[in-house]
Amino acid sequence: KKESKLYMAFLYVAFASLLIGGLMGLLQTLVRAGKFTLPFGINYYQILTVHGVILALVLTTFFIVGFQFSLMGKTTGISDKQLKVGWVSFWVMLIGTLITATMILLGEASVLYTFYAPLRAHPLFYIGLSLVIIGSWIAAFVNFRQLYVWKKAHKGQKSPLLAFMVNINMIMWVIASLGVAISVVFQFIPWSLGYGATINVLLSRTLFWYFGHPLVYFWLLPAYMAWYVIVPKVIGGKIFSDGLARLSFILFLMFSIPVGFHHQLTEPGINPTWKFIQVVLTFMVVVPTLMTAFSIFATFEITGRRKGYKSLFGWFKKLPWKDVRFLAPFIGMVAFIPGGIGGIINASHQLNALVHNTIWVTGHFHLTIATTVILTFFGITYWLVPVLTNRKLTPKINRLGIIQSFIWAVGMLIMSASMHIEGLLGAPRRSAFSNYGGADQVSVWINYQIAQAVGGTILFIGILLMVYIFIKLAFFAPRGEEEYPIAEEEEDAMPTPKVLENWKLWIGITIALILFAYTIPMIDIIQHSPPGSVPFDFPIGR
Ligand code: HAS
C-alpha cells in the first residue's frame, strides 16, 4: 500500500541511524578504556556528538513518527492529502538531519546532543536541528487532523485508544519543543551567526530542559502504546482498562513538562523553592508509570488464568516466552525497574548532588531509553515491518530476534551496571580517557571502563544482528500476511468516562501547570541574568 512506503521510509532512517550511532558508541567505550586512539585526528567529542544526536534525537524521532503514522493510519485512516503532507514532514526531517550530521562530521559542531552554551556550533547545526523539529510538527498536525476527521465522521463515539495516545504524545511534543525552538531561533542561531557577543547560558539551559525532560517521555510513550495495546494482543489477552490507559497518558501530558529543573538541581541562579516544586511534580510523573505496571501485569495474569493456569505464578510461566514480539518488550519492562529507581534517585535533590555529571547518569539512560524503549521498538519492528512489506516473521527470524534480545540484555547489563558503580565512585561522564594527573581514584575506575568496553562490544554485535534482521524482514523474508496486533478491551472493564476526551480541559491544566512552574523563575533568570558568557568554539581556535 502507498502509505506503507511512508511508514517504512521513517524506519529506514531509524535503522541506518542505529548502525552509525551504535558504531560511535563502541568507539567511545574503547577510547574511554584507554585501549584505542581515534584515527585521522577525529576528536572524542565529535563521535560523542554523533552518538547522542543520531541515536537520541534522530533514531527515536524517525521511529516514533513512522510508528505513530502507522497507528493512526490503522485506526483512523489516512487520506491522500494527509499522506502527501506526511511525506513533506519526512523530507523536512531528513534534510534537517543531513545538514546537522554534515556539520558534526566536519568537526564544526562537537557540542553534544544537549548543545549547551557557551559551546558554539556552526549555524547550520542549529538550522538542521530546527528543520528536524519543524518536520516533526508537520507530522503532529497531520496526526491531529486525522483524529479530527475521524471524530467528525464518528460523532459521539470515543476515539480509538491508539489514536488518542498518539495525539497526547504529539501535543506534549509540540508544547515541549516550543522551548527548544525559542532558544535555537532567538538565542543560538543569531549568536552563532555572530550577532551578539554573549549568550544567557542559564536561559538557554532552562529552555533546553523545559524540552529535554518531556523529550524522554516522548520516547517512552510509544513504548507504552505497545505495552498497553499491542502486547496484550500478542499474548492472546485484552486491554485491562481503556479508561486507565487514557488517564495514565493524560497524567504524562500534565506532569512531563513542568519538571525540567530536576536536570538543573546543581545550577546556581534558580531559586531552590522552584527546584523543590519541580521535584515534587517530577515524583507525580512516577504515578502513571506505576499505573502502567499494574495494568500490564493485570493483563498478564488475567490472560494466563483465562487459559486455565491456576497456581499463584502458573500464568507467569506460561507467557509466550518464545515469541520475540513479547519477549523483547518484556525485557524492556524489566529493565525499567532499575532504570526507574535510578530516575527517582536522580530526582532526589541531595542524591543528585552525588550522581550529577557522573557516568551514573549515562548508566541511567542506557537502561531507560537504550533498553526499555529501544527493546520495545525492536519488539514492534518484528511485526510492523512484515505487515508493511507483506512478509512473514518466520520461526528462524523469530529465533534470531530472541538471540538478539538476550545479546542486548547481557551487553546492557554489563555496560550499564559498571556505569552505575563507576559513577558512584565519582567518575565523570562525557570525558575521554585521562589519568587525571595520576590520581589514585583513576586506577579504580579503569576496571569499570574495561567492563563497559566489553558490554559495548556485545551491544554492537546486537546492533549488527538487529540491522540484519530489519533488512531481512524488509526485503528478503517470504511473502505472506502478518497480523497488526491491536487488542480489544476486557468486556467487564468500567466504561471510559467521557471527560477523558475533554482535550480543552487537559491541555488547559497542562498549560496552567507550566505557567505555574516556570513563569516566576523565568522572569528571575531574564531579569537577573549575568552579563552572559562568551562563546567557546570547539576545537579551540576554530
Ligand atoms: Fe531520566 C537524566 C529522572 C525516566 C532518560 N534521563 C536522564 C537523561 C536521559 C534520561 C537521557 O531527576 C540524561 C540527560 C542528560 O543528558 O543530561 N528519569 C528520571 C525520573 C524518571 C526518569 C524520575 N529518564 C526516564 C526515562 C527516560 C530517561 C523513561 C528515557 C526514555 N533522569 C532523571 C533525572 C535526571 C535524568 C533527575 C538528571 C540527572 C542529572 O543530574 O543529570 C521516572 O520517569 C522513572 C519512573 C519509573 C519507575 C519504574 C517503575 C517500574 C516499572 C516496571 C514495569 C515492569 C513490568 C514488568 C511491568 C518508578 C514501570 C516487571 C517484571 C518483573 C519480572 C518484575
Residues whose N, C-alpha, C, O or C-beta is under 5 A from the ligand:
A	BS01	HAS	V216 W219 L220 H262 H263 T282 V285 V286 T289 A293 I296 M333 V334 F336 I337 G340 I341 G343 I344 N346 A347 N352 H356 N357 V361 F365 T368 I369 V373
